[in-house]
């Protein structure tokens, strides 16, 4: 995938990547066992992308309206300390993270797939949506990923950020910190 100069210009400023969960880190499916236990499928490639960003010195965050133990465990495994669940006002939460790290809006990338992500997407420096995101998100996004939610769309954005900031030159070195 070749990035346009306008995408590189936006991505080179990014210091924080915020992602939604359902429909972005997952395939938007709601899976339940016979006993009513909820399950989600996460992409290991997305996890590695978030880990590489962290090792490169960028901040990562998860902001979701759902509240599940599964997401808490996934964030813990990926060492994502900025986990916000049960969020009804995502822009207020992202603003809180922005202030915590003394960031400007242009330094924040956000990946969302549905209407509850639109307000944040409209103000950040880089907004993305998975290829199967809602039509409204596609209209607003600076970039529509080639991959669907839960199938590596987050990794796609992570790789773009690393490449645009020339942080991918020693990708194996970043990996070895893992």
Secondary structure as the mmCIF struct_conf table of DSSP 4:
data_model
#
loop_
_struct_conf.conf_type_id
_struct_conf.id
_struct_conf.beg_label_comp_id
_struct_conf.beg_label_asym_id
_struct_conf.beg_label_seq_id
_struct_conf.end_label_comp_id
_struct_conf.end_label_asym_id
_struct_conf.end_label_seq_id
HELX_LH_PP_P HELX_LH_PP_P1 UNK A 2 UNK A 4
HELX_RH_AL_P HELX_RH_AL_P1 UNK A 5 UNK A 11
TURN_TY1_P TURN_TY1_P1 UNK A 12 UNK A 13
STRN STRN1 UNK A 16 UNK A 19
BEND BEND1 UNK A 21 UNK A 21
TURN_TY1_P TURN_TY1_P2 UNK A 22 UNK A 25
BEND BEND2 UNK A 26 UNK A 26
BEND BEND3 UNK A 28 UNK A 28
STRN STRN2 UNK A 31 UNK A 32
TURN_TY1_P TURN_TY1_P3 UNK A 34 UNK A 35
STRN STRN3 UNK A 38 UNK A 39
HELX_RH_AL_P HELX_RH_AL_P2 UNK A 44 UNK A 55
TURN_TY1_P TURN_TY1_P4 UNK A 56 UNK A 57
STRN STRN4 UNK A 59 UNK A 63
BEND BEND4 UNK A 65 UNK A 65
HELX_RH_AL_P HELX_RH_AL_P3 UNK A 69 UNK A 77
TURN_TY1_P TURN_TY1_P5 UNK A 78 UNK A 79
STRN STRN5 UNK A 82 UNK A 84
BEND BEND5 UNK A 86 UNK A 86
BEND BEND6 UNK A 88 UNK A 88
HELX_RH_AL_P HELX_RH_AL_P4 UNK A 90 UNK A 100
TURN_TY1_P TURN_TY1_P6 UNK A 101 UNK A 102
HELX_RH_3T_P HELX_RH_3T_P1 UNK A 105 UNK A 107
STRN STRN6 UNK A 108 UNK A 111
BEND BEND7 UNK A 114 UNK A 114
HELX_RH_3T_P HELX_RH_3T_P2 UNK A 115 UNK A 117
HELX_RH_AL_P HELX_RH_AL_P5 UNK A 118 UNK A 121
TURN_TY1_P TURN_TY1_P7 UNK A 122 UNK A 123
BEND BEND8 UNK A 124 UNK A 125
STRN STRN7 UNK A 126 UNK A 129
TURN_TY1_P TURN_TY1_P8 UNK A 131 UNK A 132
BEND BEND9 UNK A 133 UNK A 133
HELX_RH_AL_P HELX_RH_AL_P6 UNK A 135 UNK A 140
BEND BEND10 UNK A 142 UNK A 142
STRN STRN8 UNK A 143 UNK A 144
BEND BEND11 UNK A 146 UNK A 147
HELX_LH_PP_P HELX_LH_PP_P2 UNK A 148 UNK A 148
TURN_TY1_P TURN_TY1_P9 UNK A 149 UNK A 152
HELX_RH_AL_P HELX_RH_AL_P7 UNK A 153 UNK A 164
TURN_TY1_P TURN_TY1_P10 UNK A 165 UNK A 170
HELX_RH_AL_P HELX_RH_AL_P8 UNK A 171 UNK A 176
TURN_TY1_P TURN_TY1_P11 UNK A 177 UNK A 177
#
